[in-house]
Amino acid sequence: MNQIWIMTSAFDQLNLDQTIEKAKEAGVQGLDVCVFRKDGTRDDFVATHMDYEHFYPDTAKEILDKFNAAQLRLSIGAFENLIGGDQGHRVKNQNHLLRLIRMAYLLGGDENDVKVGTFVGYNHELGNQENGFEKNLEEYQRVFSPIIKYAEDLGVTVLYENCPMEGWRSSGYGTTFNNLTGVLAARKIMYELIPSPNHGEIYDPSHDIWQNTDPVSVIEHTDMSRLKRIHVKSTRNLPDPFWGNMYPMQRVKPEWAAKAGIPYSTNEWDRHHYEATLPGFGLGDSMDWRKFVEVLHKKGFTGPFEIENEAKLSKQTGKMGAIMQGIKAAVQNLAPMLYPLTDEGFVYPKAEVRPLKDLNRKDIPVVRMEELVGSSK
């Protein structure tokens, strides 16, 4: 039976204990805990709800006890560019992912279904060359082979999220594809390049909707052994007669746009014509959630549905009341599709929440990429 979780980026203004209280208020069964670098470059929908710099076996035990007391499950993650962008930050992002893998190990790893979420990112210096996409896949293989081997040795699974990160560079550039895992074709090749069972994916249908791709069809072609999480986030597509809906809106001189009477890109995130939404809250979206859930069940998906609240009418208001309204609406919208019918309505049976096991994991040192690469030579 599928659970409903919340991704904790919605509660960046709260600490972990306060976030757990919000999860209990919303009636969900787990949290995907964001553990972003405190010195990272992102300032959008990020949070750091665990102290990754001081994480030891005792810390892990405290976290497990805290979540068991609340009858919640968990995963952890941070989503950055690991193969492109500024070289210094790139290496820091790689080393941070290794920290998270160690943390997941101490929390029980795959034995507790504690996965580690990440992006791959994209290297535009390679991408601008002929066969640039292929070269990015090769760079992915070079960077992630030791990372996934490290995770596999520790019994931890790394999950890639499929957001193209369309606003992740200046709107003066032509392309908005900034994360290699943004298309299913890349994800399928990645599993061939690194044939380990210890990496898979978090699928967010909203990113395919605005690309005019049917999420149901994507799931029909997905290797279900790789699919571990679903992000609950949607999109209301907004047709545009001036720029079309295949390519990003471009940045042009404001005076040209004014004279021509056309819209133009004014920031990195306004280039595609959609509005971020949550199912069941506000203006509706451009997706058939019942059909989507049905194909997932038909293909045997039993993982959690994680509410990632970036909705314009909810998280983007900055108001906690609206944030919680959006989350609760999404829970109620999904409930009849995921939960059994009881006298109280469609409710997840609390007895089905399995406690996280305290596996008494021994401490292991924090490792860095230079050590992993060096040891593989």
Contacts in CASP RR format, 6 or more apart in sequence:
PFRMAT RR
TARGET T0000
AUTHOR 0000-0000-0000
METHOD contacts of the structure
MODEL  1
MNQIWIMTSAFDQLNLDQTIEKAKEAGVQGLDVCVFRKDGTRDDFVATHM
DYEHFYPDTAKEILDKFNAAQLRLSIGAFENLIGGDQGHRVKNQNHLLRL
IRMAYLLGGDENDVKVGTFVGYNHELGNQENGFEKNLEEYQRVFSPIIKY
AEDLGVTVLYENCPMEGWRSSGYGTTFNNLTGVLAARKIMYELIPSPNHG
EIYDPSHDIWQNTDPVSVIEHTDMSRLKRIHVKSTRNLPDPFWGNMYPMQ
RVKPEWAAKAGIPYSTNEWDRHHYEATLPGFGLGDSMDWRKFVEVLHKKG
FTGPFEIENEAKLSKQTGKMGAIMQGIKAAVQNLAPMLYPLTDEGFVYPK
AEVRPLKDLNRKDIPVVRMEELVGSSK
1 302 0 8 1.000
1 338 0 8 1.000
1 339 0 8 1.000
1 340 0 8 1.000
1 348 0 8 1.000
1 349 0 8 1.000
1 352 0 8 1.000
2 301 0 8 1.000
2 302 0 8 1.000
2 303 0 8 1.000
2 304 0 8 1.000
2 305 0 8 1.000
2 338 0 8 1.000
3 28 0 8 1.000
3 29 0 8 1.000
3 30 0 8 1.000
3 73 0 8 1.000
3 303 0 8 1.000
3 304 0 8 1.000
3 305 0 8 1.000
3 338 0 8 1.000
3 348 0 8 1.000
3 353 0 8 1.000
4 27 0 8 1.000
4 28 0 8 1.000
4 29 0 8 1.000
4 30 0 8 1.000
4 232 0 8 1.000
4 304 0 8 1.000
4 305 0 8 1.000
4 306 0 8 1.000
4 307 0 8 1.000
4 331 0 8 1.000
4 334 0 8 1.000
4 335 0 8 1.000
4 338 0 8 1.000
4 348 0 8 1.000
5 28 0 8 1.000
5 29 0 8 1.000
5 30 0 8 1.000
5 31 0 8 1.000
5 32 0 8 1.000
5 73 0 8 1.000
5 75 0 8 1.000
5 304 0 8 1.000
5 305 0 8 1.000
5 306 0 8 1.000
5 307 0 8 1.000
6 22 0 8 1.000
6 23 0 8 1.000
6 26 0 8 1.000
6 28 0 8 1.000
6 30 0 8 1.000
6 31 0 8 1.000
6 32 0 8 1.000
6 306 0 8 1.000
6 307 0 8 1.000
6 309 0 8 1.000
6 327 0 8 1.000
7 31 0 8 1.000
7 32 0 8 1.000
7 34 0 8 1.000
7 231 0 8 1.000
7 306 0 8 1.000
7 307 0 8 1.000
7 308 0 8 1.000
7 309 0 8 1.000
8 16 0 8 1.000
8 19 0 8 1.000
8 31 0 8 1.000
8 32 0 8 1.000
8 33 0 8 1.000
8 34 0 8 1.000
8 47 0 8 1.000
8 49 0 8 1.000
9 34 0 8 1.000
9 45 0 8 1.000
9 46 0 8 1.000
9 47 0 8 1.000
9 308 0 8 1.000
9 309 0 8 1.000
9 310 0 8 1.000
10 307 0 8 1.000
10 308 0 8 1.000
10 309 0 8 1.000
10 315 0 8 1.000
10 323 0 8 1.000
10 327 0 8 1.000
11 18 0 8 1.000
11 19 0 8 1.000
11 22 0 8 1.000
11 47 0 8 1.000
11 49 0 8 1.000
11 323 0 8 1.000
12 34 0 8 1.000
12 45 0 8 1.000
12 46 0 8 1.000
12 47 0 8 1.000
13 320 0 8 1.000
14 22 0 8 1.000
15 49 0 8 1.000
16 33 0 8 1.000
16 49 0 8 1.000
16 50 0 8 1.000
16 66 0 8 1.000
17 66 0 8 1.000
19 31 0 8 1.000
19 49 0 8 1.000
20 31 0 8 1.000
20 66 0 8 1.000
20 67 0 8 1.000
20 70 0 8 1.000
20 72 0 8 1.000
22 324 0 8 1.000
22 327 0 8 1.000
23 30 0 8 1.000
23 31 0 8 1.000
23 70 0 8 1.000
23 72 0 8 1.000
24 70 0 8 1.000
24 72 0 8 1.000
25 324 0 8 1.000
26 324 0 8 1.000
26 327 0 8 1.000
26 328 0 8 1.000
26 331 0 8 1.000
27 331 0 8 1.000
27 348 0 8 1.000
28 72 0 8 1.000
28 307 0 8 1.000
28 327 0 8 1.000
28 331 0 8 1.000
29 71 0 8 1.000
29 72 0 8 1.000
29 73 0 8 1.000
29 304 0 8 1.000
29 348 0 8 1.000
29 353 0 8 1.000
30 67 0 8 1.000
30 72 0 8 1.000
30 73 0 8 1.000
30 74 0 8 1.000
30 304 0 8 1.000
31 67 0 8 1.000
31 72 0 8 1.000
31 73 0 8 1.000
31 74 0 8 1.000
31 75 0 8 1.000
32 74 0 8 1.000
32 75 0 8 1.000
32 76 0 8 1.000
32 77 0 8 1.000
32 117 0 8 1.000
32 229 0 8 1.000
32 306 0 8 1.000
33 49 0 8 1.000
33 50 0 8 1.000
33 74 0 8 1.000
33 75 0 8 1.000
33 76 0 8 1.000
33 77 0 8 1.000
34 46 0 8 1.000
34 47 0 8 1.000
34 48 0 8 1.000
34 49 0 8 1.000
34 76 0 8 1.000
34 77 0 8 1.000
34 78 0 8 1.000
35 48 0 8 1.000
35 49 0 8 1.000
35 50 0 8 1.000
35 52 0 8 1.000
35 76 0 8 1.000
35 77 0 8 1.000
35 78 0 8 1.000
35 100 0 8 1.000
35 103 0 8 1.000
36 42 0 8 1.000
36 46 0 8 1.000
36 47 0 8 1.000
36 48 0 8 1.000
36 77 0 8 1.000
36 78 0 8 1.000
36 79 0 8 1.000
36 80 0 8 1.000
37 48 0 8 1.000
37 78 0 8 1.000
37 80 0 8 1.000
37 92 0 8 1.000
37 93 0 8 1.000
37 96 0 8 1.000
38 48 0 8 1.000
39 92 0 8 1.000
40 80 0 8 1.000
40 89 0 8 1.000
40 92 0 8 1.000
41 80 0 8 1.000
41 86 0 8 1.000
41 89 0 8 1.000
42 79 0 8 1.000
42 80 0 8 1.000
44 269 0 8 1.000
45 310 0 8 1.000
45 315 0 8 1.000
46 78 0 8 1.000
50 63 0 8 1.000
50 76 0 8 1.000
50 103 0 8 1.000
51 59 0 8 1.000
52 96 0 8 1.000
52 99 0 8 1.000
52 100 0 8 1.000
52 103 0 8 1.000
55 99 0 8 1.000
55 102 0 8 1.000
55 103 0 8 1.000
55 106 0 8 1.000
56 106 0 8 1.000
56 363 0 8 1.000
57 106 0 8 1.000
57 360 0 8 1.000
57 361 0 8 1.000
57 362 0 8 1.000
57 363 0 8 1.000
59 106 0 8 1.000
60 103 0 8 1.000
60 106 0 8 1.000
60 107 0 8 1.000
60 108 0 8 1.000
60 361 0 8 1.000
61 358 0 8 1.000
63 74 0 8 1.000
63 107 0 8 1.000
64 107 0 8 1.000
64 112 0 8 1.000
64 356 0 8 1.000
64 357 0 8 1.000
64 358 0 8 1.000
65 358 0 8 1.000
67 73 0 8 1.000
67 74 0 8 1.000
67 356 0 8 1.000
68 355 0 8 1.000
68 356 0 8 1.000
71 350 0 8 1.000
71 353 0 8 1.000
71 355 0 8 1.000
72 353 0 8 1.000
73 112 0 8 1.000
73 113 0 8 1.000
73 304 0 8 1.000
73 353 0 8 1.000
73 354 0 8 1.000
73 356 0 8 1.000
74 107 0 8 1.000
74 114 0 8 1.000
74 356 0 8 1.000
75 104 0 8 1.000
75 113 0 8 1.000
75 114 0 8 1.000
75 115 0 8 1.000
75 116 0 8 1.000
75 117 0 8 1.000
75 159 0 8 1.000
75 229 0 8 1.000
76 100 0 8 1.000
76 103 0 8 1.000
76 104 0 8 1.000
76 107 0 8 1.000
76 114 0 8 1.000
76 115 0 8 1.000
76 116 0 8 1.000
76 117 0 8 1.000
77 100 0 8 1.000
77 116 0 8 1.000
77 117 0 8 1.000
77 118 0 8 1.000
78 93 0 8 1.000
78 96 0 8 1.000
78 97 0 8 1.000
78 100 0 8 1.000
78 117 0 8 1.000
78 118 0 8 1.000
79 117 0 8 1.000
79 118 0 8 1.000
79 119 0 8 1.000
79 161 0 8 1.000
79 163 0 8 1.000
80 89 0 8 1.000
80 93 0 8 1.000
80 96 0 8 1.000
80 118 0 8 1.000
80 119 0 8 1.000
80 121 0 8 1.000
81 89 0 8 1.000
81 90 0 8 1.000
81 93 0 8 1.000
81 119 0 8 1.000
81 121 0 8 1.000
81 122 0 8 1.000
81 165 0 8 1.000
81 168 0 8 1.000
81 178 0 8 1.000
81 179 0 8 1.000
82 90 0 8 1.000
82 93 0 8 1.000
82 94 0 8 1.000
82 97 0 8 1.000
82 118 0 8 1.000
82 119 0 8 1.000
82 120 0 8 1.000
82 121 0 8 1.000
82 143 0 8 1.000
82 144 0 8 1.000
83 90 0 8 1.000
83 120 0 8 1.000
83 121 0 8 1.000
83 122 0 8 1.000
83 123 0 8 1.000
83 136 0 8 1.000
83 139 0 8 1.000
83 140 0 8 1.000
83 143 0 8 1.000
83 180 0 8 1.000
84 90 0 8 1.000
84 121 0 8 1.000
84 122 0 8 1.000
84 123 0 8 1.000
84 124 0 8 1.000
84 125 0 8 1.000
84 139 0 8 1.000
85 123 0 8 1.000
85 124 0 8 1.000
91 369 0 8 1.000
94 143 0 8 1.000
94 147 0 8 1.000
94 369 0 8 1.000
95 368 0 8 1.000
95 369 0 8 1.000
97 116 0 8 1.000
97 118 0 8 1.000
97 147 0 8 1.000
97 158 0 8 1.000
98 147 0 8 1.000
98 150 0 8 1.000
98 366 0 8 1.000
98 367 0 8 1.000
98 368 0 8 1.000
98 369 0 8 1.000
98 372 0 8 1.000
99 366 0 8 1.000
100 116 0 8 1.000
100 117 0 8 1.000
100 118 0 8 1.000
101 116 0 8 1.000
101 147 0 8 1.000
101 150 0 8 1.000
101 151 0 8 1.000
101 154 0 8 1.000
101 156 0 8 1.000
101 158 0 8 1.000
102 154 0 8 1.000
102 364 0 8 1.000
102 366 0 8 1.000
102 367 0 8 1.000
104 114 0 8 1.000
104 115 0 8 1.000
104 116 0 8 1.000
104 154 0 8 1.000
104 156 0 8 1.000
105 154 0 8 1.000
105 155 0 8 1.000
105 156 0 8 1.000
105 361 0 8 1.000
105 364 0 8 1.000
106 361 0 8 1.000
106 363 0 8 1.000
106 364 0 8 1.000
107 114 0 8 1.000
107 356 0 8 1.000
107 361 0 8 1.000
108 114 0 8 1.000
108 356 0 8 1.000
108 357 0 8 1.000
108 359 0 8 1.000
108 361 0 8 1.000
109 115 0 8 1.000
109 154 0 8 1.000
109 155 0 8 1.000
109 156 0 8 1.000
109 157 0 8 1.000
110 155 0 8 1.000
110 156 0 8 1.000
110 157 0 8 1.000
110 198 0 8 1.000
111 155 0 8 1.000
111 357 0 8 1.000
111 359 0 8 1.000
112 356 0 8 1.000
112 357 0 8 1.000
112 359 0 8 1.000
114 156 0 8 1.000
114 356 0 8 1.000
115 156 0 8 1.000
115 157 0 8 1.000
115 158 0 8 1.000
115 159 0 8 1.000
115 228 0 8 1.000
115 229 0 8 1.000
116 151 0 8 1.000
116 156 0 8 1.000
116 157 0 8 1.000
116 158 0 8 1.000
116 159 0 8 1.000
117 158 0 8 1.000
117 159 0 8 1.000
117 160 0 8 1.000
117 161 0 8 1.000
117 202 0 8 1.000
118 158 0 8 1.000
118 159 0 8 1.000
118 160 0 8 1.000
118 161 0 8 1.000
119 160 0 8 1.000
119 161 0 8 1.000
119 163 0 8 1.000
119 165 0 8 1.000
119 179 0 8 1.000
119 181 0 8 1.000
120 140 0 8 1.000
120 144 0 8 1.000
120 160 0 8 1.000
120 179 0 8 1.000
120 180 0 8 1.000
120 181 0 8 1.000
120 190 0 8 1.000
121 165 0 8 1.000
121 178 0 8 1.000
121 179 0 8 1.000
121 180 0 8 1.000
121 181 0 8 1.000
122 136 0 8 1.000
122 165 0 8 1.000
122 177 0 8 1.000
122 178 0 8 1.000
122 179 0 8 1.000
122 180 0 8 1.000
123 135 0 8 1.000
123 136 0 8 1.000
123 139 0 8 1.000
124 169 0 8 1.000
124 173 0 8 1.000
124 175 0 8 1.000
124 178 0 8 1.000
126 132 0 8 1.000
126 135 0 8 1.000
126 136 0 8 1.000
126 139 0 8 1.000
127 133 0 8 1.000
127 135 0 8 1.000
127 136 0 8 1.000
129 135 0 8 1.000
133 186 0 8 1.000
136 180 0 8 1.000
137 180 0 8 1.000
137 186 0 8 1.000
137 189 0 8 1.000
137 190 0 8 1.000
137 193 0 8 1.000
140 180 0 8 1.000
140 190 0 8 1.000
140 193 0 8 1.000
141 190 0 8 1.000
141 193 0 8 1.000
141 194 0 8 1.000
144 190 0 8 1.000
144 194 0 8 1.000
144 199 0 8 1.000
145 194 0 8 1.000
145 376 0 8 1.000
146 369 0 8 1.000
146 372 0 8 1.000
146 373 0 8 1.000
146 376 0 8 1.000
147 158 0 8 1.000
147 369 0 8 1.000
147 372 0 8 1.000
148 158 0 8 1.000
148 194 0 8 1.000
148 196 0 8 1.000
148 198 0 8 1.000
148 199 0 8 1.000
149 196 0 8 1.000
149 372 0 8 1.000
149 376 0 8 1.000
150 367 0 8 1.000
150 372 0 8 1.000
151 157 0 8 1.000
151 158 0 8 1.000
151 198 0 8 1.000
151 199 0 8 1.000
152 196 0 8 1.000
152 197 0 8 1.000
152 198 0 8 1.000
154 364 0 8 1.000
155 198 0 8 1.000
156 198 0 8 1.000
157 197 0 8 1.000
157 198 0 8 1.000
157 199 0 8 1.000
157 200 0 8 1.000
157 228 0 8 1.000
158 198 0 8 1.000
158 199 0 8 1.000
158 200 0 8 1.000
159 199 0 8 1.000
159 200 0 8 1.000
159 201 0 8 1.000
159 202 0 8 1.000
159 228 0 8 1.000
159 229 0 8 1.000
160 181 0 8 1.000
160 187 0 8 1.000
160 190 0 8 1.000
160 199 0 8 1.000
160 200 0 8 1.000
160 201 0 8 1.000
160 202 0 8 1.000
161 181 0 8 1.000
161 201 0 8 1.000
161 202 0 8 1.000
161 204 0 8 1.000
161 231 0 8 1.000
162 179 0 8 1.000
162 181 0 8 1.000
162 182 0 8 1.000
162 183 0 8 1.000
162 184 0 8 1.000
162 187 0 8 1.000
162 201 0 8 1.000
162 202 0 8 1.000
162 203 0 8 1.000
162 204 0 8 1.000
162 207 0 8 1.000
162 208 0 8 1.000
163 179 0 8 1.000
163 182 0 8 1.000
163 204 0 8 1.000
163 207 0 8 1.000
164 176 0 8 1.000
164 177 0 8 1.000
164 178 0 8 1.000
164 179 0 8 1.000
164 182 0 8 1.000
164 183 0 8 1.000
164 207 0 8 1.000
164 211 0 8 1.000
165 178 0 8 1.000
165 179 0 8 1.000
166 176 0 8 1.000
166 177 0 8 1.000
166 178 0 8 1.000
166 248 0 8 1.000
166 269 0 8 1.000
166 271 0 8 1.000
166 272 0 8 1.000
167 176 0 8 1.000
167 178 0 8 1.000
167 268 0 8 1.000
167 269 0 8 1.000
167 271 0 8 1.000
168 178 0 8 1.000
168 179 0 8 1.000
168 268 0 8 1.000
169 176 0 8 1.000
169 178 0 8 1.000
169 268 0 8 1.000
170 268 0 8 1.000
171 248 0 8 1.000
171 250 0 8 1.000
171 251 0 8 1.000
171 265 0 8 1.000
171 266 0 8 1.000
171 267 0 8 1.000
171 268 0 8 1.000
171 270 0 8 1.000
171 271 0 8 1.000
172 250 0 8 1.000
172 251 0 8 1.000
172 265 0 8 1.000
174 248 0 8 1.000
174 250 0 8 1.000
175 248 0 8 1.000
176 248 0 8 1.000
176 271 0 8 1.000
176 272 0 8 1.000
180 186 0 8 1.000
180 190 0 8 1.000
181 187 0 8 1.000
181 190 0 8 1.000
181 201 0 8 1.000
182 207 0 8 1.000
184 218 0 8 1.000
184 221 0 8 1.000
184 222 0 8 1.000
187 200 0 8 1.000
187 201 0 8 1.000
187 226 0 8 1.000
188 223 0 8 1.000
190 199 0 8 1.000
191 199 0 8 1.000
191 200 0 8 1.000
191 223 0 8 1.000
191 226 0 8 1.000
197 225 0 8 1.000
199 226 0 8 1.000
200 226 0 8 1.000
200 227 0 8 1.000
200 228 0 8 1.000
201 222 0 8 1.000
201 226 0 8 1.000
201 227 0 8 1.000
201 228 0 8 1.000
201 229 0 8 1.000
202 228 0 8 1.000
202 229 0 8 1.000
202 230 0 8 1.000
202 231 0 8 1.000
202 306 0 8 1.000
203 215 0 8 1.000
203 218 0 8 1.000
203 219 0 8 1.000
203 222 0 8 1.000
203 227 0 8 1.000
203 229 0 8 1.000
203 230 0 8 1.000
203 231 0 8 1.000
204 230 0 8 1.000
204 231 0 8 1.000
204 233 0 8 1.000
204 308 0 8 1.000
205 215 0 8 1.000
205 218 0 8 1.000
205 230 0 8 1.000
205 231 0 8 1.000
205 233 0 8 1.000
205 234 0 8 1.000
205 287 0 8 1.000
205 292 0 8 1.000
206 231 0 8 1.000
206 233 0 8 1.000
206 234 0 8 1.000
206 235 0 8 1.000
206 276 0 8 1.000
206 277 0 8 1.000
206 287 0 8 1.000
208 214 0 8 1.000
208 215 0 8 1.000
208 218 0 8 1.000
209 215 0 8 1.000
209 234 0 8 1.000
209 235 0 8 1.000
209 237 0 8 1.000
209 274 0 8 1.000
209 285 0 8 1.000
209 286 0 8 1.000
209 287 0 8 1.000
210 235 0 8 1.000
210 237 0 8 1.000
210 272 0 8 1.000
210 273 0 8 1.000
210 274 0 8 1.000
212 245 0 8 1.000
212 246 0 8 1.000
215 287 0 8 1.000
215 292 0 8 1.000
216 288 0 8 1.000
216 291 0 8 1.000
216 292 0 8 1.000
216 295 0 8 1.000
219 227 0 8 1.000
219 292 0 8 1.000
219 295 0 8 1.000
219 296 0 8 1.000
219 299 0 8 1.000
220 295 0 8 1.000
220 299 0 8 1.000
222 299 0 8 1.000
224 299 0 8 1.000
224 300 0 8 1.000
224 301 0 8 1.000
227 301 0 8 1.000
228 303 0 8 1.000
229 303 0 8 1.000
229 304 0 8 1.000
229 306 0 8 1.000
230 296 0 8 1.000
230 301 0 8 1.000
230 303 0 8 1.000
230 304 0 8 1.000
230 305 0 8 1.000
230 306 0 8 1.000
231 306 0 8 1.000
231 307 0 8 1.000
231 308 0 8 1.000
232 278 0 8 1.000
232 279 0 8 1.000
232 305 0 8 1.000
232 306 0 8 1.000
232 307 0 8 1.000
232 308 0 8 1.000
232 330 0 8 1.000
232 334 0 8 1.000
233 276 0 8 1.000
233 277 0 8 1.000
233 278 0 8 1.000
233 307 0 8 1.000
233 308 0 8 1.000
233 309 0 8 1.000
233 310 0 8 1.000
233 311 0 8 1.000
234 276 0 8 1.000
234 277 0 8 1.000
234 278 0 8 1.000
234 279 0 8 1.000
234 284 0 8 1.000
234 285 0 8 1.000
234 286 0 8 1.000
234 287 0 8 1.000
234 289 0 8 1.000
235 274 0 8 1.000
235 275 0 8 1.000
235 276 0 8 1.000
235 277 0 8 1.000
235 285 0 8 1.000
235 286 0 8 1.000
235 287 0 8 1.000
236 274 0 8 1.000
236 275 0 8 1.000
236 277 0 8 1.000
236 283 0 8 1.000
236 284 0 8 1.000
236 285 0 8 1.000
236 286 0 8 1.000
237 245 0 8 1.000
237 273 0 8 1.000
237 274 0 8 1.000
237 286 0 8 1.000
238 273 0 8 1.000
238 274 0 8 1.000
238 275 0 8 1.000
239 245 0 8 1.000
239 273 0 8 1.000
240 249 0 8 1.000
240 263 0 8 1.000
240 273 0 8 1.000
242 262 0 8 1.000
242 263 0 8 1.000
243 249 0 8 1.000
243 250 0 8 1.000
243 263 0 8 1.000
243 273 0 8 1.000
244 273 0 8 1.000
245 272 0 8 1.000
245 273 0 8 1.000
248 265 0 8 1.000
248 271 0 8 1.000
248 272 0 8 1.000
249 263 0 8 1.000
249 264 0 8 1.000
249 265 0 8 1.000
249 270 0 8 1.000
249 271 0 8 1.000
249 272 0 8 1.000
249 273 0 8 1.000
250 264 0 8 1.000
250 265 0 8 1.000
250 271 0 8 1.000
251 264 0 8 1.000
251 265 0 8 1.000
251 266 0 8 1.000
252 264 0 8 1.000
252 265 0 8 1.000
254 264 0 8 1.000
256 264 0 8 1.000
257 263 0 8 1.000
257 264 0 8 1.000
265 271 0 8 1.000
274 286 0 8 1.000
275 283 0 8 1.000
275 312 0 8 1.000
276 310 0 8 1.000
276 311 0 8 1.000
276 312 0 8 1.000
276 316 0 8 1.000
277 283 0 8 1.000
277 284 0 8 1.000
277 285 0 8 1.000
277 311 0 8 1.000
277 312 0 8 1.000
277 313 0 8 1.000
278 307 0 8 1.000
278 309 0 8 1.000
278 311 0 8 1.000
278 313 0 8 1.000
278 314 0 8 1.000
278 326 0 8 1.000
278 327 0 8 1.000
278 329 0 8 1.000
278 330 0 8 1.000
279 285 0 8 1.000
279 287 0 8 1.000
279 289 0 8 1.000
279 329 0 8 1.000
279 330 0 8 1.000
279 333 0 8 1.000
279 334 0 8 1.000
280 326 0 8 1.000
280 329 0 8 1.000
280 330 0 8 1.000
280 332 0 8 1.000
280 333 0 8 1.000
281 311 0 8 1.000
281 313 0 8 1.000
281 314 0 8 1.000
281 325 0 8 1.000
281 326 0 8 1.000
281 329 0 8 1.000
281 330 0 8 1.000
281 333 0 8 1.000
282 313 0 8 1.000
282 329 0 8 1.000
283 313 0 8 1.000
289 333 0 8 1.000
289 334 0 8 1.000
289 337 0 8 1.000
290 337 0 8 1.000
293 334 0 8 1.000
293 337 0 8 1.000
293 338 0 8 1.000
305 334 0 8 1.000
305 338 0 8 1.000
307 327 0 8 1.000
307 330 0 8 1.000
307 331 0 8 1.000
309 315 0 8 1.000
309 323 0 8 1.000
309 326 0 8 1.000
309 327 0 8 1.000
309 330 0 8 1.000
310 316 0 8 1.000
311 326 0 8 1.000
313 322 0 8 1.000
313 326 0 8 1.000
314 322 0 8 1.000
314 323 0 8 1.000
314 325 0 8 1.000
314 326 0 8 1.000
314 327 0 8 1.000
315 322 0 8 1.000
315 323 0 8 1.000
317 323 0 8 1.000
335 345 0 8 1.000
335 346 0 8 1.000
335 347 0 8 1.000
336 346 0 8 1.000
338 346 0 8 1.000
338 348 0 8 1.000
339 346 0 8 1.000
339 347 0 8 1.000
339 348 0 8 1.000
340 346 0 8 1.000
340 347 0 8 1.000
340 349 0 8 1.000
342 349 0 8 1.000
END
